[in-house]
Every structure is written in C-alpha cells, then in structure tokens.
Amino acid sequence: MNILFVTMFQISEQKGGTERTTARISNELRHRGYKCFNLYAKPIGDMFEMTKFDGIYKDCSANAIKNIIDTQKIDKIIIEGAFILVRNVSEGRSKASYKPKILFVHHFAPGYEPYFNAFSSIWKQMLYAQSATNKMKAFVKVLIYPLFKPYMDASFHKLYKTAYSSCDKIVLLSPEYVDDYCKFGNINDKTKFVSIPNAVSFNEFIPINELKNKQKTVLIVTRLDEVQKRISLAIKIWKRIEEDADLKDWNFKIVGFGESEHEYRRLISQLSLKRIFLEGRQNPIKYYKESSLFMMTSLFEGWPMTLNESLQFGCVPFVYDTCASFHEIINNGENGFLITDKNEEEFYHKMREVMLDENRRMELMKVAVESSTRFTLDKIVTQWEKLLSE
C-alpha cells in the first residue's frame, strides 16, 4: 500500500508533537512494508534531523497533488492536521486517475483555535514575541481585532466543515472529541469519525528496578508558549513549594524552548526562585529518567506526547484537568493526578503529599510505567493498519 502524508511542516521527530507522531507512524508503517511519501507546505530549516520517506514533495498545488497520486499510485492520503490543504488535496484527487481515500487527522482538541484569536492571547503574543516580525504581526492583530477575531473564528468553523465533507474519515485522538468537532463545525452526521490515540514517543520504558534511582526533581518538557502551555502557572505553584521548609530538597527543571522564555526568566527572578532551572532544548530522556514528578498546566492539548513520555519513564504527572483525553491517559490517584483548572492550592497540596510520601511515590511510578504500555507504537500502528485496510 502506498500512503501520502500531507503536512504543514517538513517532518522531523524534533519539530513538535504532530511531526513526531507522523514520523513514528510512517517509520513503523514503512518497517511493515508500506511505502510512505510526504508532501509538506513549509520547510523547517536544517537544525532538525529529517524523517525518511519513499519520496518527499513540497508543491501543494492541486495539479502537483494529482501528479503525485498518479505517479506513485497512492492508495491512501493522510492529512496531518493541515486544514488549509484539504481543498487542494481533494481537488487533486478529483483530477487524478487514482482515487485514494482521504483521512484527516486532528492533533488537538477540536475547537481550540479561538483561544489563539482571543485578545488576551494576541496581547501575550505581542508581549512575548522575540522577533520584531512576530511582534509586529501581533500588534497589527491587536489594532484590527474587532475585524480580525470574527473573521478568523468563522474561517475555522468553515475549515472544520470542509474537512468533514471532503474527507472519507476524520481521525480524532479521543472518542470524547467527536461532539466537540461536530459542535464547532456545525455538523450533524457522525459516521466518518474514528479515534486513535498517540503512541508513546520512545521505544524504551524505564525498568522498574531503576525507579529507586530517581531524584527529587519535578519536570516539565514543553514548548515555551504562554498562550497554550501557561508555564507561568507552574512557576507560581513552584513558588509555594520552594517556600515550604519540608520540601527544601526538591528542584524543578523545565526542558524546552520558545518565545516566552525571556518572560519566564523575568518571572523567576521577580519571585526570587533559586531551585528552578530552564534547561533549553535538550534530549528529554535523561530528564524523564532522573525526575520523579511531572507537571502540565496547559490550557488545551490534544493527546500530549509528553504526558505519554512521563508515564513510560515513571515520572508521575500532575495535570490541570482541561482536556477530555487526559481522562484516558490518567487514572486519577493511580498513575497521576487530575487537578481542577487554575486551582493552585489543590495543585500544591497534591504534589506536597506525594513529595513527602516516598512509598506512595514509588507505587505511583510503577503504575505509571505499567499504564503507558497501553500506548506502545506496535499497538497504535496496528490500529492504523486496521483503518487503512478498510
């Protein structure tokens, strides 16, 4: 079977969650004998290690897509969250001799897009942007906000509807997202939906006998983007921990990079925090292996890769309960904790309890690792094979 993956960005496991998922699924499918091709709209530069495909293309016009379909005898097209490419893909298929089925994969919680168009989000983008170009773009959006906001919201509603009508299947990360997609896209039919979660990011799982070697470290692995990730909330929670004399032997590490980094450094300095460390862009595996607890304070996610990663390395997650998919990943109180959104007091006390109870912490770590095996790459790709064979 020949499969064309259509993506916004060139594919590298180091780029982001969507790209990492695409890379791992396509690599495993190729290992199983499928031919996989990639058509992307935007390059990502030479700082990343690119994923290998049987062919890579960057002309996203309908005619170019028609030629790819016919030349490579494409059997299935998988659009990885690229709403704006759906029309061209559909038009390219209509012109081609081959008529592959089109599957659209949504990598976030449906309906998240208006968060980025909210005034507070655009204002933060303007404040935190490091490049003059991005700062100016955000400034322009602020100036024309009364026109920009309704236009963008209407555009996204339309894109959802177009994807549903143009594609043969809509793949969501959780069955809980079906109603959200229908509501946002004003769709009554539900026959095209299927759900497949993300696989764990790495093939290795921490051995249970190595859990005893973990340090008293709290970890976040994320893109430093305040609009979505809200790391400022985690920093404020950490201030309570750092002020707690019973927790003076714990430290906090944040792995990742992004435009909000300078704002976080300012906040850390303003709060006079001494045991919090911004580690920058790093391979996160060693951090997962040494850390005991994991924090996530995101406003929204789809099926966060880092949550899977924390489990497979026995790093107990504490997460603000903002997404339906979290309930499929975390069994509250057994392999992690779901905390009422923005309840800083609850977050602090839940973490404190586990920090002070080594036996409970060890039990939580063990269950975390065991629970993560539900999402091995082999199991997830088998679900994809079943869908592709239909």
C-alpha positions as CSV (number, residue, x, y, z in Angstrom):
1,M,0.0,0.0,0.0
2,N,1.2,3.5,-0.9
3,I,0.4,6.3,1.6
4,L,0.8,10.0,1.1
5,F,1.2,12.0,4.4
6,V,0.2,15.7,3.9
7,T,1.7,18.0,6.5
8,M,2.0,21.7,7.1
9,F,5.7,21.3,8.1
10,Q,8.6,19.2,6.9
11,I,8.7,16.1,9.1
12,S,11.2,15.7,12.0
13,E,10.7,14.0,15.3
14,Q,12.4,17.0,16.9
15,K,9.9,19.6,15.5
16,G,6.8,19.1,17.6
17,G,4.2,16.6,18.7
18,T,2.3,16.4,15.4
19,E,5.5,15.9,13.4
20,R,6.9,13.3,16.0
21,T,3.7,11.3,15.7
22,T,3.7,11.5,11.9
23,A,7.4,10.4,11.9
24,R,6.9,7.4,14.2
25,I,3.7,6.2,12.5
26,S,5.2,6.5,9.0
27,N,8.5,4.9,10.0
28,E,6.7,1.9,11.5
29,L,4.4,1.5,8.5
30,R,7.5,1.5,6.2
31,H,9.0,-1.1,8.5
32,R,5.9,-3.2,8.0
33,G,6.2,-3.0,4.2
34,Y,4.1,0.1,3.3
35,K,5.5,2.9,1.1
36,C,5.1,6.3,2.7
37,F,5.5,9.7,1.0
38,N,5.4,13.2,2.4
39,L,4.0,16.4,0.9
40,Y,4.7,19.4,3.1
41,A,3.8,23.1,2.8
42,K,6.6,24.7,4.9
43,P,10.3,23.8,5.4
44,I,11.7,23.8,8.9
45,G,15.4,24.6,8.3
46,D,18.5,22.5,8.7
47,M,18.6,22.4,12.6
48,F,16.5,19.2,12.7
49,E,17.1,15.6,11.6
50,M,14.6,14.9,8.9
51,T,12.4,11.8,8.7
52,K,13.0,9.5,5.8
53,F,10.2,8.8,3.3
54,D,10.0,6.9,0.0
55,G,9.5,10.3,-1.6
56,I,9.2,13.9,-0.4
57,Y,7.4,16.7,-2.2
58,K,6.8,20.4,-1.4
59,D,4.5,21.6,-4.2
60,C,1.0,21.6,-2.7
61,S,-0.9,22.8,-5.7
62,A,-3.9,20.6,-6.9
63,N,-2.1,19.7,-10.1
64,A,1.0,18.7,-8.3
65,I,-1.0,16.5,-5.9
66,K,-2.8,14.9,-8.9
67,N,0.6,14.0,-10.4
68,I,1.9,12.5,-7.1
69,I,-1.3,10.4,-6.8
70,D,-1.0,9.0,-10.3
71,T,2.8,8.7,-10.4
72,Q,3.1,6.9,-7.1
73,K,-0.2,5.1,-7.3
74,I,-1.3,6.4,-3.9
75,D,-3.8,4.3,-2.1
76,K,-4.5,6.4,0.9
77,I,-3.9,10.1,1.8
78,I,-3.4,11.1,5.4
79,I,-3.7,14.9,6.1
80,E,-2.0,15.6,9.4
81,G,-4.0,18.5,10.8
82,A,-3.4,20.7,7.8
83,F,-6.9,22.2,7.4
84,I,-5.8,24.7,4.8
85,L,-4.5,22.0,2.4
86,V,-7.8,20.0,2.4
87,R,-9.3,21.7,-0.6
88,N,-6.1,21.3,-2.8
89,V,-5.8,17.6,-1.8
90,S,-9.5,17.0,-2.6
91,E,-9.2,18.8,-5.9
92,G,-6.0,16.9,-6.8
93,R,-7.7,13.6,-6.1
94,S,-10.7,14.6,-8.3
95,K,-8.3,15.3,-11.2
96,A,-6.3,12.1,-10.7
97,S,-6.9,8.7,-12.3
98,Y,-6.4,7.0,-8.9
99,K,-9.0,7.8,-6.3
100,P,-7.4,7.2,-2.9
101,K,-9.4,7.7,0.3
102,I,-8.5,10.8,2.3
103,L,-8.1,10.6,6.1
104,F,-7.9,13.8,8.1
105,V,-6.2,13.6,11.5
106,H,-6.9,16.3,14.0
107,H,-4.0,16.5,16.5
108,F,-5.6,18.9,19.0
109,A,-8.8,19.1,21.0
110,P,-11.4,20.3,18.5
111,G,-12.4,23.9,18.8
112,Y,-9.1,25.1,20.3
113,E,-8.4,27.6,17.5
114,P,-10.4,30.5,19.0
115,Y,-8.0,30.5,22.0
116,F,-5.3,31.8,19.7
117,N,-7.6,34.5,18.4
118,A,-8.7,35.8,21.8
119,F,-7.5,39.3,22.6
120,S,-5.6,38.1,25.7
121,S,-3.7,35.5,23.6
122,I,-2.8,38.0,20.9
123,W,-1.7,40.5,23.5
124,K,0.6,37.9,25.1
125,Q,2.0,37.0,21.6
126,M,2.9,40.7,21.2
127,L,4.5,40.9,24.6
128,Y,6.4,37.7,24.5
129,A,7.5,37.7,20.8
130,Q,11.3,37.7,20.5
131,S,11.4,38.6,16.8
132,A,10.4,42.0,15.6
133,T,8.4,40.4,12.7
134,N,6.3,38.3,15.1
135,K,5.8,41.3,17.4
136,M,4.6,43.5,14.6
137,K,2.2,40.8,13.3
138,A,0.7,40.5,16.8
139,F,0.5,44.3,17.0
140,V,-1.4,44.5,13.7
141,K,-3.9,41.9,15.0
142,V,-4.5,44.0,18.1
143,L,-5.2,47.1,16.0
144,I,-7.7,45.3,13.8
145,Y,-9.0,42.9,16.5
146,P,-12.8,43.8,16.1
147,L,-12.5,42.7,12.5
148,F,-9.8,40.0,12.8
149,K,-11.5,37.9,15.6
150,P,-14.9,37.2,13.9
151,Y,-13.2,36.7,10.6
152,M,-10.8,34.1,11.9
153,D,-13.4,32.3,14.0
154,A,-15.7,32.0,11.0
155,S,-12.8,30.7,8.9
156,F,-12.0,27.9,11.3
157,H,-15.7,26.9,11.6
158,K,-15.7,26.6,7.8
159,L,-12.5,24.7,7.7
160,Y,-13.9,22.0,10.0
161,K,-16.9,21.6,7.9
162,T,-14.9,21.5,4.7
163,A,-12.6,18.8,6.1
164,Y,-15.6,16.7,7.1
165,S,-17.3,17.0,3.8
166,S,-14.2,16.5,1.7
167,C,-12.5,13.6,3.5
168,D,-13.6,10.0,3.9
169,K,-12.6,9.7,7.6
170,I,-11.9,12.2,10.4
171,V,-9.4,10.7,12.9
172,L,-9.6,12.2,16.4
173,L,-7.3,11.4,19.4
174,S,-10.2,10.5,21.6
175,P,-13.9,9.5,21.1
176,E,-14.7,12.2,23.6
177,Y,-13.8,14.8,20.9
178,V,-16.5,13.8,18.4
179,D,-19.2,16.0,19.9
180,D,-16.7,18.9,20.2
181,Y,-15.8,18.6,16.5
182,C,-19.5,18.4,15.4
183,K,-20.4,21.4,17.5
184,F,-17.5,23.6,16.3
185,G,-18.0,22.6,12.6
186,N,-21.9,22.7,12.8
187,I,-22.0,19.0,11.7
188,N,-24.9,16.7,12.3
189,D,-23.5,13.4,10.8
190,K,-21.1,11.4,12.9
191,T,-20.4,8.4,10.6
192,K,-17.0,9.5,9.4
193,F,-15.3,9.7,12.8
194,V,-12.8,7.3,14.3
195,S,-10.4,7.7,17.2
196,I,-6.8,6.6,17.5
197,P,-4.6,7.9,20.4
198,N,-1.0,8.9,20.1
199,A,1.7,6.3,20.7
200,V,4.4,6.8,23.3
201,S,7.3,8.7,21.9
202,F,10.2,6.3,22.7
203,N,10.6,2.6,22.3
204,E,12.2,2.2,25.8
205,F,10.5,2.0,29.1
206,I,12.3,2.6,32.4
207,P,13.0,-0.7,34.2
208,I,11.1,-0.9,37.5
209,N,14.3,-1.6,39.4
210,E,15.7,1.8,38.2
211,L,12.9,3.8,39.8
212,K,14.7,3.8,43.1
213,N,17.5,5.9,41.5
214,K,15.2,8.8,40.7
215,Q,16.0,12.3,42.2
216,K,13.7,14.7,44.0
217,T,13.1,16.6,40.8
218,V,9.9,18.0,39.2
219,L,9.9,18.2,35.4
220,I,8.2,20.0,32.6
221,V,9.0,19.2,29.0
222,T,7.3,21.7,26.6
223,R,7.3,24.4,24.1
224,L,7.7,27.7,25.9
225,D,4.5,29.2,24.7
226,E,2.5,31.0,27.4
227,V,-0.8,31.2,25.4
228,Q,-1.2,27.4,25.3
229,K,1.2,26.0,27.9
230,R,0.8,28.5,30.7
231,I,4.1,27.8,32.4
232,S,3.7,30.9,34.5
233,L,1.1,29.0,36.4
234,A,3.6,26.2,37.1
235,I,6.2,28.7,38.2
236,K,3.7,30.2,40.7
237,I,2.9,26.8,42.1
238,W,6.6,26.1,42.4
239,K,7.0,29.3,44.5
240,R,4.8,27.7,47.2
241,I,6.9,24.5,47.1
242,E,10.1,26.5,47.3
243,E,8.8,28.3,50.3
244,D,7.8,25.1,52.1
245,A,10.6,24.1,54.5
246,D,9.7,20.4,54.3
247,L,10.4,20.4,50.6
248,K,13.7,22.2,50.5
249,D,15.5,19.2,48.9
250,W,13.3,19.3,45.7
251,N,14.2,21.1,42.5
252,F,12.3,22.0,39.3
253,K,13.6,21.7,35.7
254,I,11.9,23.0,32.6
255,V,13.1,21.5,29.3
256,G,12.2,23.2,26.1
257,F,12.4,26.5,24.2
258,G,10.1,29.1,22.7
259,E,9.2,32.8,22.5
260,S,8.0,33.0,26.1
261,E,11.4,32.1,27.6
262,H,12.5,35.6,28.5
263,E,9.2,36.2,30.2
264,Y,9.7,33.1,32.4
265,R,13.2,34.1,33.3
266,R,11.9,37.5,34.3
267,L,9.1,35.9,36.5
268,I,11.6,33.5,38.1
269,S,13.8,36.5,39.0
270,Q,10.9,38.6,40.2
271,L,9.8,35.7,42.5
272,S,13.4,35.2,43.7
273,L,13.2,31.5,43.0
274,K,16.5,29.6,43.4
275,R,15.7,25.9,42.6
276,I,14.1,26.3,39.2
277,F,16.2,25.7,36.1
278,L,15.4,26.4,32.4
279,E,17.4,23.7,30.6
280,G,16.7,24.8,27.0
281,R,16.4,22.4,24.0
282,Q,17.6,19.0,25.2
283,N,17.0,15.3,24.6
284,P,14.4,14.8,27.3
285,I,15.0,11.1,28.1
286,K,17.7,11.6,30.7
287,Y,15.5,14.2,32.4
288,Y,12.5,11.8,32.5
289,K,14.7,9.1,33.9
290,E,16.0,11.2,36.8
291,S,12.8,13.1,37.6
292,S,10.1,11.9,40.0
293,L,7.2,14.2,39.2
294,F,5.8,15.9,36.1
295,M,3.7,19.0,35.7
296,M,1.3,20.1,32.9
297,T,-0.6,23.4,33.1
298,S,-1.8,23.7,29.5
299,L,-5.0,25.5,28.6
300,F,-5.6,22.9,25.9
301,E,-4.0,19.9,24.3
302,G,-5.0,17.0,22.0
303,W,-3.2,13.9,23.3
304,P,0.0,15.3,24.7
305,M,3.1,13.3,23.8
306,T,4.9,14.5,26.9
307,L,2.2,13.0,29.1
308,N,2.8,9.6,27.5
309,E,6.5,10.1,27.9
310,S,6.3,11.0,31.6
311,L,4.4,7.7,32.2
312,Q,6.7,5.5,30.3
313,F,9.6,6.8,32.4
314,G,7.8,6.6,35.7
315,C,7.6,10.4,36.1
316,V,4.3,10.9,37.9
317,P,2.1,13.5,36.2
318,F,0.1,16.3,37.9
319,V,-2.1,17.9,35.3
320,Y,-4.7,20.7,35.2
321,D,-7.9,18.9,34.0
322,T,-8.6,20.9,30.8
323,C,-8.9,18.2,28.2
324,A,-11.1,15.1,27.8
325,S,-8.2,13.0,26.6
326,F,-6.4,13.3,29.9
327,H,-9.0,11.0,31.5
328,E,-8.0,8.3,29.1
329,I,-4.3,8.7,29.9
330,I,-4.5,9.3,33.7
331,N,-6.4,7.2,36.2
332,N,-6.7,9.9,38.9
333,G,-4.8,8.9,42.0
334,E,-3.4,5.7,40.5
335,N,-0.8,6.7,37.8
336,G,-1.1,10.5,38.2
337,F,-3.4,13.3,39.2
338,L,-6.0,15.5,37.5
339,I,-6.4,18.8,39.2
340,T,-9.2,21.4,38.9
341,D,-8.1,24.0,36.4
342,K,-6.3,27.0,38.0
343,N,-6.7,25.7,41.5
344,E,-3.2,26.5,42.6
345,E,-3.9,25.4,46.2
346,E,-5.1,21.9,45.2
347,F,-2.1,21.5,42.8
348,Y,0.4,22.4,45.5
349,H,-1.2,20.2,48.2
350,K,-1.5,17.2,45.9
351,M,2.2,17.5,44.9
352,R,3.2,18.0,48.5
353,E,1.5,14.8,49.7
354,V,3.4,12.7,47.1
355,M,6.7,14.6,47.6
356,L,6.6,13.7,51.4
357,D,5.5,10.1,50.9
358,E,8.2,8.1,49.3
359,N,6.3,4.7,49.4
360,R,3.3,6.2,47.7
361,R,5.5,7.9,45.2
362,M,7.2,4.7,44.3
363,E,3.9,2.9,43.9
364,L,2.6,5.7,41.6
365,M,5.8,5.4,39.5
366,K,5.3,1.7,39.0
367,V,1.7,2.0,37.9
368,A,2.6,4.9,35.6
369,V,5.1,2.7,33.7
370,E,2.7,-0.2,33.5
371,S,-0.2,2.0,32.3
372,S,1.9,3.5,29.5
373,T,2.2,0.1,27.8
374,R,-1.3,0.6,26.5
375,F,0.1,3.1,24.0
376,T,3.1,1.3,22.5
377,L,3.9,2.1,18.9
378,D,3.1,-1.5,17.9
379,K,-0.4,-1.3,19.3
380,I,-1.2,2.1,17.9
381,V,0.1,1.3,14.4
382,T,-1.9,-1.9,14.4
383,Q,-5.0,0.3,14.9
384,W,-3.8,2.4,11.9
385,E,-3.4,-0.7,9.8
386,K,-6.9,-1.8,10.5
387,L,-8.2,1.7,9.5
388,L,-6.1,1.8,6.3
389,S,-7.3,-1.6,5.2
390,E,-10.9,-0.5,5.2
